[in-house]
Amino acid sequence: MRSLIFALALAAAIPQAHAADLIGFWDKPQHGGNSFNRLPPDQAYFDALRGYGASWVRLSYDKWKPQKRDFLIGTADKYEGLVASDVKTLKTVLDRADKAGLKVVIAPLSLPGMRWAQNNGDKFDGRLWQDKAYWAETAAFWRDLAAELKDHPAVAAYNIVNEPAPEKNNGLAEHADTAAMQAWYARQKGSARDLPAFYETVIKAIREVDPATPVMADAGWYAAADAFSYWPGPLSDDRVLYSFHMYEPYAATSSPNMKRDKPYQYPGIVPYGDTEENWDAARVKAYLAQPVQWADSHGIARNRVVAGEFGCMRRLPFCTQYLEDVLAPLDADKLHWAFYSFREDAWDGMDYELGAGKVNWKYWDAMEKNEPDPVKRKATPEFEPISRRLSASK
């Protein structure tokens, strides 16, 4: 009995390792991909991503079939607790990623008061940025989810929300200059559109149950690389990763450009903000320098800055060059990155393993039947700028 009591006392005295205490994972550059699939990815999916050399995957679950209206949260209209069957599905997927040797960043597209547009009749849902009651519901959701996932060995960060846009429809243009952004924030500070304050509220709730797992915070205006410029400084938690997305110049890299009679070219003159600019490797580099300069000016280490998404339409003739021009400065600054996207079974536009041609009709047939995607992938010239760097990370 004495020996048992001694053993128990000794165990209590020794600090217990936190299974998901992975801030150290982010101390050196980590490279991975985004998973935004309509079906929960199987083991082969994660094994393939890991096989290229990826170390992490940014995982969204909002396209998966939910038990109720919205996966995991039940309904974005009123959060009343996690849906147990959805939690089970998510944990099963996390187990697969862990078995493949990948770390995972959980990235919700919907929160209470903010249903993802594609699950909302393609309508923007900005209730979260109008009523702080949804802040409280979001904090409760993340507290519950962190309690469920905090000890899962695959979880490397909680990305609180994908591409927040509290600025939308509220008097601040996308890609406004820094002075305009800062003036807008000065007017919104303390309101429901105060993105840094929103993050502080949610992180506080997470830390009530999970003191260790890193948190990833996207910039505003859909995670634009220039949208940290109005933040007065870093968040108070010391385990935050600051994330931005890169699709600029969007008028050239995105799907609408495929439908134009005369598509915009890269390099070339492209609409941007309220003007037109020449976009080339130098302009891309200058644009991507903005979040790094913001971090440097506030004493945030560069290994806490993440390019959470980047990409271009694979069938555009300049896509390969664009990917190279984006990746070069990211790597020069030793930032973490995750390309968009890996083997997406709901949209083929940025699935670079498919090359530059049309996707096989079986892809669309499987989608219509909600069956697994049967199209085989392979290394292609379009994927080379990414796959080369992933391979170098092995």
N, C-alpha and C positions, 0 to 999 in steps of 0.2 A: 504493500500500500504506500509506504514512504517513497519507494522508487517511482511509483506512478504519479504521486503528488509532485515530486521533484521534476519529473519529465514534463508534466503539464505546466508547472511554473516556468520552466526553462523555455518551453515553446511560446508562452505568453510574453516572455521577455525579449525574444528575438523578433525583430521586425519581419513581417511576412511579405514576401515578394508579391507584387501585384501583377497578375498574369498579363494585363494589357498595358503595363507601364512602359510605353514604347516611345517616349520622347527621344531617347537615344537613337532610335531607328532613323530619325530625321536629321541626325547630326551630319550625315554625308548625303550627297545628291542621290535621290531615289527616282527611278524612272518606271512608268507603268502606263496603263490604259484605262479608259472608261468603259463601264459595262452598263448599258441602258436597255437591256433586252426585255422583250415581252414575256419570255418564259424564264423561270429561274435557271441560271446556267448550270450545266452538268459538270462532272469531273473533267471530261475531256476539254471543255472550254478553258478552265483554269490551268490545266496542264499545258495546253498549247500556248497560252499567254506567258506562263512561266518558262516554257521551252525557248521562247525568243530571248529571254533574259530579263523580263520585267520583274520588279520586286514588289509592286503593289498594284492594286486595282481600286478605282473609285466606283463604288457600287450603288446604283439606284434601283429601287424596287417598285417604283410607282406604276410600271407597266404590267406587273404581275397580276394575276387574277386575285382580287381581294375576297375575303369572306363577306365583307359588308360593302359600303359605298367606296371607301378609299382604303388602300392597303395599309395595314398596321394601325392607323389612327381611327379606323371605323368610319368617321365622316369628318371632313374638314369644316363642317358647319358647327359642330360642337364636340369637343374631345371629352370622352368619358372613360378612357382607359384603353390600353393596348388590346388588340384582338389576338387572343391566344394562339389560334391556328396560324395566323400570319407570322407571329413571332417564331413559331416552330419552323415554318418554311424558311424564314430568314436565317435562323441558326443552322439549319441543314446546309444552306448555301455557304455560310461562313465556314463550316466544317470542311467543305470541299476546297475552298480557297486555301485554308490552312494546310490541308493535306498536300496541295500543290506547292506549298512553300511561299505563298503570297500573303502579304499584309493587305488589309482592307480598310478603306475609308468609307463610312456610311454616309450617303448623300441623298437626303430626301428632296423630292421635287415639290411635295405638298406638305403644308403644315396647317394646323387649325387657323382658319381665316385666310388661307392662301392655297387654294386648289390649283394645281398645275394646269395651265391653259389647255393642254391637249387632253386632259381628263375633264375639261370644263367647257366643252363646246367651242374650243379655241378662243375663249374669252378670258382676258386678264382678270384675276381675282386679287384685289388689293385691300381686302378687309383688314388683314393683319396690320397694314400700315395706316389704318384709320381709327382703330379701336384697340386700346391696350388690354381689353378683356381677352383678346386673342393672344396677346403676349403671355398672359398668365396660363392660358390653355397650352400654348407651345412649351412653356417652361415645365408644366406638368408632364407633357408628353415626353420631353427629353429626359426629365428626371426618371420617368418609368423605363424608358428605353436604355438609359445608361445603367440602371440597376440590373437590367437583364443581360447586358453585353459587357459589362466592365471587366469580367474575368475571362472573356473569350480570347484565346491567344492570337487570333488573326486580326483583331480590331486595333488599328494603328491610329485612328482619329475619328472624331465625330464632326462631319461637315454640316453645320447646323441647318443651313438651307442652301439649295442650289440657286444661284443667280437671283438674289433679291433685287427688287426694283422699287423701293419706297419713293424714289424720285419721280416715277412715272405719273403723268397726269397731274403734276403738282408744281409746275413752273420752273423746272430745270431741264434744259435740253441735254440730250446725250452728247457727250464730248464737249460740253461747255468748258470755257477756260477756267483755270484754277480760281481766279477771283470770283467768278460767278458761282462756282460750286461752293466756295467758302461762305459767300454771302447767303446763299440758299440754306446752308446748314445752320448758320447763325439764327435764321428765322425759324427753323424747324427743331432746334435743340430742345429736348425735353418733351417733344410731341411723340405721337405714335410713329412718326416717320424718322425718328432718330435711330439710325441703324446701329451705331456703336453702343448706344444705351440698350437697345434690344438685345444685342449680343451679351452685354454684361448681365442682363436679367436672366437669360437662358443659361449662361455658363454658371452663374451662382446656383441655379437649381441642379445642374449636373453635378457640381462639386459637393452637393449635399449627400450624394450617394457614391460618387466616383471622384476621388481627389487626384487621380493620376492620368487618365487617358487624355491625350492631346485633343484639342478642339481646332477645327479648321473654320475660318471665317472668310466668306466671299466678300469682295468689294461690292458696292452698290451698282446701280444701272446695269443689271445683268452681269455682274462680276467684271465690269470693264477695267482694263489695266490702268486707266487714268482716274478711276473713281475713288481711290484712296486719298486723293489730293485734298479732300475737304475734311478728312478725319484729323482731329486735333492731336492725336498721338496713338500709341498702342493701347490695346485693351489691358486691363489690370492683371489678368491671369497670365502667368509666365509660361504656360503650355499652349500657346496659341500659334497656329500656322496661318499666315495671311495669303489668301488665294485670289487669283484673277484668271480670267479666260481670254483667249486670243483668237479672234476671227476677223480682225481688221486688216484691210478695209472690207467690211461686211458686204458692201455692194458688189464686190468682186468675188469673194470666196464662197458665198452662200448659194443656196438652190435657186432663188429668183434670177440670178445671173445666167443660169442655164437656159432660161426661157426667153431671154432678150433676143431681138433680131440681130443686134450687134452687141454681144457680151463685152463687159469691161474686161480689160486685160491687166495682167500683172507681170512685170512692172508696167505702170501706166497711170494715166490721170483717172481718178476714181472719186465719186462723191463721198464726202466724209464730213459729218456734222452739218453745218450750214454752208459748206463751201466744197470745192473740188481740190484735190491735192495729188501730187505725183507720189505714188507708193512704189518703193523699191526696197532693196535690202537695207539701205541706210535709214529709210523712213521707218521700217519695221523695227530696226534696232533702237532708234530713238524713242519710238512708242513704248517698247518693252522696257526701256530704261526707267520709265516713270515710277512704277511700283518699287523698283530697286532703290531709286533715289529717295522716295518717301521713307522706305524702311531705314536706309542709311541715316537719314536726317533725324530719325527718332531712336537711333541706337538699337534697332531690331536686326538681329543677325540674318545674313542672307540665307542661312540654312533654315530659316523659318518662313521663307517666301516660296510660294508654290504656283506654278502654272497648271491649274487644275484641269483645264481643257484647252485644246487648240486643234485646228483642222481646216480643211477646205474640201470642196466638192471634188471627189477623186477623178471625175470625167473631164474636168477643166484641164486644158493642155499645160497650164502653168502650175498645177497643184504641187508637183514634186519640187519645183524650185521654191515655191512658197514655203513648204514644210521645212526645207533646208534653211531658208532665210529666217524662219522663226526659231528653229532649234539652235542655230549657231549662237545667238546672244544668250539664250537660256543657259546653254552649257558654259559659255564664257563666264557668266555670272554665278555658275554652280548652283542653279536653282533646281528644285524638284519639279518634275513635270509628268503629266499623264495625257496621252493623245486621245482624241475623240475620233473614232471609237473602235472597240475591238469586237469583230464578228457580230455586229448588231443584227438581230433577226426581225426588226420592225422597220428598218430604214437603211438602205444600202448606200446612201450618199457619201459617207465618209468611212467606208469599209475598204481600206486600201489594199487588202489582200485580194479584192475582186478586180484589181487593175483598173483600166480606163474604159472598159467596154460595158455594154448593158449586162445586167445580172440575168442569170438563167431564169426562165419562167417558173421553174419549180420553187424559187424563192417566194414569189407572190402567191403561188398555189398553197404553199405551206402556211403562209401568213393568213390567208383566207380561211383555212381549215383549223387554224390555231394549233398547228403541228410543229414539231422541231424543224428548224431550217436544214434542208438536206444538201445545200450547195457547198462543195468542197472549197477550201481556201488554200492559197499558196503564196509564197513570197513573190512579189512583183516589183517592177521599177518604182511604182507609185509608193510602195511601202518602204523602199530602201532607206530613205533618210531616217526613218524611225527604227527599222529593224537593225540597221547597222549600229546605231547607238545602244539599243537594247542588248545586242550581242556583246558589245564592248563592256557592258556592265556585269556580265557573267563572272 
